[in-house]
Amino acid sequence: GHPPGYPLFCIVAKLFASVAHFGSVAFRMNLSMAFVGAGASAFLYLTAFHVINCRSSAVLAAGLFALNPIVWTYSSHAEVFPLNNFLVCILLYL
């Protein structure tokens, strides 16, 4: 089987690969997941700031999330997990 977000992952990666016209397709897909991972960290920052109303603690929370070895590894190559993290962080923010 495949993770449930796989069709959305394919759509997002294809859109990013068709918009960015540099490097190989594999490089563009990896770069798209790096952007998605960064977006997840940004939404986690917004969520933490909204909940605790402390900018430094929100930066710490987002930084610890972004620099987590598992999150960092999956955000540096084409996998569905950064997209899942991004969607979950958006849901938390809402």
Buried (B, 14 or more C-beta within 10 A) or exposed (E): EEEEBEEEBEEBBBEBBEEBEEEEEEEBBBBBBBBBBBBBBBBBBBBBBEEEEEEEEBEEBBEEBBEEEEBEEBBBEBBBBBBBBBBEBBEBBE
